[in-house]
Amino acid sequence: MAKFLIGIDAGNTSSKVVIFNEVGKVVASSSTKSSERMHLAPRGRGFEEFDVDELWRMVSQGIKRAIEKSGIAAEDIAGIGVTSFGNGLVFLDENGWSIAPGCFSQDYRANDIISLYQKEGTYDKINRIVHGTLFAGEPGPILRWYKEHERSVYDRIGSVLMFKDYLMYRLSGQFATDLNVFGGSFMVDMDTMEYSRELMDLYGIPEMFDKLPTLYSSPEQIVGTVTKEAAELTGLNEGTPIAAGMMDILASLVGAGATGEGVITSIAGSWCINETHSNRVIPNASSNMPYIHKNEYLNCSYTGASATNYEWFHHVLGDKARLTAVYEQRDYYDVLNEWITKAEPNMDTPYFQPFVASPSIHVNARAGFSNLNMHTGYGELCYAVVEGIAFIHKHHIDFLISAGLPANLIRLTGGMAKSPVWTQIFADTMGLPVEVVECDETGAHGVAIVAGIGAGVYKSYEEAFARSVKLKPAVLPNLEKTVFYQKRYAEWQRLNHHLLRYWEGEQDG
């Protein structure tokens, strides 16, 4: 009898429920725009919050719709996996009820806490334990902020969970997490791969140690099963196994089957994520988090905005393209791609600094165009945004390469991977072959795979990849254009270097 797997990819812009068969084909899916339902109005600068209860309502309804659309029997669903972004936080009381808005990973209210750690001399100590670079959106600084600024909430905390962990809790009734998401969110000692009282002490939140969820070491481990209450809400079968899952960046790597030597996975989605794996810690990496295999690390270099830059451009400056699309009865993005193709960039066309969201290459970095003149056209601005996104990915990929990690090809996922035009620019910029998987929902597919391993549908990752991951033909770089992009990239870097003085608040003497 055929078995099916559910992958849930809950993000800050949308939440998707995808049902796959054993060979990786999407049987049915349901998607809801999170921004339309659960984002809360900012309480002040740096606040990025969501309605925790609305998150569950949104995802539970999505599960029900996907099952109904699929036409399959709930008992034929062998397992469920959940993924989401790391960092951020959900606060529950001792009875498992939400007591405050959840925090997205882009929340930077705790910048003052980061400054405090630096003044205390604890910042570097924390980074040594977590093998990464702490920023304000991590659970530790957020919890310390609540301790300092909203003690009435802090004192009521009975459990802290990540975005995906909260969904697993509502499905299973279990307070559980996985090593990848909590390790990647700097709540685990990366040498011992366990919770650390010393780390909680350095954060200044020692009382939170006993509030942490049960830590599962592998994403394919089964943390619980669907409860009767969750089954009634979702249409799932009571007792369906739920895997521990992992952070979306690792889920995308798994969903793309990108575990080979020399493969760099670039996720050009909301965040600019670039990652590979090795058996060592990379100094000054954004993070070195637990991988799917023991004694290996997921080495990451990232900033907080990739395709988000294009979304911003679309919302703020997209009227001309929208009007053209309506007039010519064409797809909006097809119009943009055509204009990008016709842009014919040279050393005098505009540059774009793709820093519309935090964290970035500097705490004060902001997005902007440069090198504009009276002849600059709309298509050139479109092109500059796409090029700027490719450049920030190159910035991070070059870091991984400079650390001695092999890079023979790039496995591209996220919004940019859907456009052949963007993919070619990416390949030309990097000077490396770029592969794109046939499945657009690599994050959901990744946790469906681990659920399949945990439920016995697959015997191993290798079997799952062989059966369910399909690749499109590789996009090869145009070497002549690669040389051109090297020159453009050098100028883009020079602009960022000059902007650094501005970001740091330096004045000309």
C-alpha positions, 0 to 999 in steps of 0.5 A, spaced: 500 500 500 502 506 498 504 511 503 504 518 503 508 523 508 506 530 510 511 536 510 510 542 514 514 549 512 511 554 516 515 561 515 514 568 517 511 570 510 507 564 508 506 557 511 505 551 507 502 544 508 505 539 502 503 532 501 508 527 498 508 520 495 514 516 496 517 518 490 517 525 492 511 527 487 507 533 490 500 530 491 496 536 494 498 542 498 495 548 502 498 555 503 496 561 507 500 567 507 502 568 514 503 576 513 495 577 512 493 573 518 498 573 524 503 578 523 502 583 529 503 591 528 510 593 531 510 595 538 516 599 537 522 599 533 525 592 532 519 589 534 517 583 529 511 579 533 506 574 531 499 571 534 501 564 537 494 562 537 493 564 530 499 560 527 496 554 530 489 555 527 492 557 520 496 551 520 491 546 522 486 549 517 492 548 512 493 541 514 485 539 513 485 543 506 491 539 504 488 532 506 481 534 503 484 536 496 489 530 496 483 525 496 487 520 500 485 516 507 488 519 513 491 512 515 495 512 509 499 518 511 505 515 514 509 520 518 509 528 519 515 533 519 515 540 521 520 545 519 521 553 520 526 558 521 530 558 527 531 563 532 525 567 535 521 564 540 514 562 543 513 563 550 508 558 554 506 558 561 506 551 565 499 549 562 502 550 555 498 556 553 501 562 550 502 568 554 505 573 550 506 574 542 511 570 539 518 573 536 520 572 529 527 571 527 528 578 525 526 581 531 532 586 534 529 589 540 534 585 544 540 589 540 541 593 547 542 586 550 547 584 545 551 591 547 550 589 554 553 582 553 559 585 549 560 590 555 560 585 560 565 581 557 560 575 556 559 576 548 565 572 546 564 567 551 557 565 548 560 565 541 565 560 543 560 555 546 555 556 540 561 556 535 557 562 531 556 569 532 550 571 536 545 576 534 539 580 537 534 575 534 536 569 538 532 566 544 538 567 549 538 575 548 530 575 547 529 572 554 534 576 557 530 582 554 524 580 557 527 579 564 529 586 564 523 589 561 517 585 561 518 581 568 511 579 569 511 575 562 518 572 564 516 570 571 510 566 568 514 562 563 513 555 563 516 552 557 520 556 551 519 553 544 521 555 537 516 556 531 516 549 529 516 546 536 510 550 538 506 546 532 509 539 534 507 541 541 500 542 538 500 536 534 503 531 539 502 534 546 510 534 547 514 539 549 520 537 544 525 540 539 531 538 535 538 539 536 539 542 529 534 548 531 536 549 538 543 548 536 543 553 530 539 558 535 545 558 540 541 554 546 546 548 546 553 547 547 556 545 540 562 541 544 557 537 548 551 537 543 547 538 550 544 544 554 549 548 558 547 551 565 554 555 563 551 558 557 544 560 560 548 563 566 552 567 561 545 569 557 543 571 564 537 567 564 539 561 569 532 559 571 530 558 564 534 551 564 529 547 566 524 551 562 527 548 555 524 542 551 526 535 551 532 535 546 532 530 540 539 528 537 536 527 530 531 530 526 528 523 524 527 521 531 519 520 532 517 525 538 510 523 539 504 522 535 498 526 533 493 527 539 485 526 539 484 533 539 489 535 533 486 529 529 479 532 530 482 539 528 486 537 522 483 531 519 489 527 521 489 520 523 490 519 531 497 516 532 500 518 526 508 519 528 511 526 528 519 527 527 523 531 530 524 535 524 529 541 523 531 548 521 528 550 514 535 551 512 537 544 513 531 542 511 532 545 504 539 542 504 536 535 505 530 536 500 535 538 495 539 532 496 545 536 497 549 532 502 555 531 497 562 533 498 563 540 495 556 542 494 554 549 497 546 550 498 544 557 497 537 559 499 535 565 496 528 566 500 526 570 505 534 570 508 540 569 504 543 563 507 549 559 504 551 553 507 555 546 506 557 541 511 564 539 514 567 535 520 570 542 523 568 548 526 569 554 521 571 560 525 567 567 524 561 563 521 554 565 522 553 559 525 556 552 525 550 548 527 548 540 528 548 536 521 544 530 520 550 526 521 554 526 528 560 529 528 559 533 522 557 541 522 552 545 518 557 551 516 553 557 515 554 564 512 548 568 512 544 575 512 537 577 513 535 578 506 535 575 499 529 575 495 526 579 501 529 585 497 525 583 491 519 583 494 520 590 497 522 592 490 515 589 488 511 592 493 514 599 493 516 600 486 513 595 482 507 599 479 510 600 472 511 593 471 504 591 474 501 596 469 504 593 463 502 586 465 495 588 466 495 592 459 499 586 455 495 580 459 502 577 462 504 575 468 508 580 472 514 576 473 515 575 466 515 582 465 520 583 470 524 578 467 524 580 460 526 587 462 532 584 466 534 580 460 534 587 456 538 591 461 545 590 458 549 592 464 556 595 464 560 598 469 556 605 469 549 602 471 546 602 478 548 598 484 544 595 489 546 594 496 541 588 498 540 590 506 533 591 507 532 586 513 537 584 519 541 581 521 546 584 515 553 585 514 553 591 519 548 592 525 546 599 521 547 597 514 541 599 510 539 598 502 540 603 497 541 604 490 547 608 487 550 610 480 544 612 478 543 618 473 538 621 468 538 615 463 537 610 468 531 606 466 526 601 470 529 595 467 536 597 470 533 598 477 530 591 476 536 588 474 540 591 480 536 588 485 537 581 482 544 582 481 545 585 488 542 579 491 547 575 487 552 579 490 550 578 497 550 570 496 557 571 493 559 574 499 557 569 503 559 563 499 566 566 498 567 566 505 566 559 506 571 557 500 576 562 503 575 557 510 577 551 506 571 548 504 570 545 497 565 548 492 564 544 486 557 546 484 551 550 487 544 547 489 540 553 489 533 553 492 528 559 494 524 564 490 530 565 485 531 558 483 524 559 480 526 564 475 531 561 469 533 568 468 535 569 475 539 562 476 543 564 470 545 571 473 547 567 479 551 562 475 555 567 472 556 571 478 559 565 482 562 562 476 560 555 478 554 550 475 548 551 479 543 546 480 535 546 481 531 541 484 524 540 480 520 540 487 519 547 489 518 546 496 524 543 498 523 545 505 517 541 506 520 535 502 526 535 507 522 534 513 517 529 509 524 525 508 526 525 515 519 523 517 519 518 512 526 515 515 523 515 522 516 512 520 520 506 516 518 508 509 526 509 507 531 506 510 536 511 509 537 518 507 541 515 501 535 511 499 530 517 500 534 522 495 535 516 490 527 515 490 525 522 491 529 528 489 529 530 482 534 535 479 533 539 473 539 540 468 545 544 471 545 551 469 553 553 467 556 559 467 558 564 461 565 565 463 565 571 459 560 574 463 563 571 470 569 576 468 565 582 467 561 580 474 568 579 478 569 587 476 562 589 478 562 585 484 569 588 486 566 595 485 560 593 489 564 591 495 568 598 494 561 601 495 560 597 501 567 599 504 565 606 503 558 605 506 561 602 512 564 609 515 557 611 514 554 605 518 559 606 524 557 613 524 564 616 523 564 623 520 569 626 515 574 631 519 
